[in-house]
Amino acid sequence: MRLPSDVSLVVYTEGARSEAGWDFLLEKYLLSISPSEKSTIKAALSYSPLTHKLQWLLEKSLEGEVLKTQDLPSLLITVSKNPKGYKLAWGFLRAHWYKLVSKFDLGSSAISRLAVGVTDQYSTQEMLEEVRQFFGSLPTEAGGELRSIQRALETIEENVRWMDRNLPLLKAWLDRRHGV
C-alpha cells in the first residue's frame, strides 16, 4: 500500500520523530527508486528533532555516503530551518567550510545558497556578530569577499531591524489580547 502523495510528507515527518521511525525511513530512502519519494523522505529526515541523526546525515552526505554530495546544500539548508537543527547547521557550515568550498567551488551557486540559506532566518544582534566574525575571518581565497556572504549579512541586518521595530508592537498586541 502506498501513501497518497499529498499526505506522505506529513506522515514521514511524524515518523522521523522517533529513532525507529527515522531508521525505517532511511532504509526506505535507500531502497527507493523514485526520485520524488526520495526527495520527500529526505525532507522528512531533515525535519526530525533527533539532532544526532541530523548530524550523522550531514556527515554522511559530506562524505558522499547515504545521500549524494550534490544534495548536501539543500539538506543543510533544510536542517537550518528545523528548530532543533539551526544551530547544528550553522556549526556544520563553519566546521566544514573549507571542505565545502573544495567540493562545490568557491563561486558556485551551491556555496552562495549555503551562505545565505543557512543564515537567512537569524534575527539577533548576537547571531549577526557571530556570522560577521566567521565570514570576516576567512581569507579572500576561502570566500571572505563573496557577494553571497555580503547578502547573507544584509539579510540578517534587515531581520534584526525588523525585530527591533516590530517585536515590541507584537508583544503589546499579544499582551492586550491575553489581558482580555
Secondary structure, 3 states (H helix, E strand, C coil): CCCCHHHHHHHHHHHCCCHHHHHHHHHHHHHCCCHHHHHHHHHHHHCCCCHHHHHHHHHHHHCCCCCCHHHHHHHHHHHHCCCCCHHHHHHHHHHCHHHHHHHHCCCCHHHHHHHHHCCCCCCCHHHHHHHHHHHHCCCHHHCCCCHHHHHHHHHHHHHHHHHHHHHHHHHHHHHHHHHC
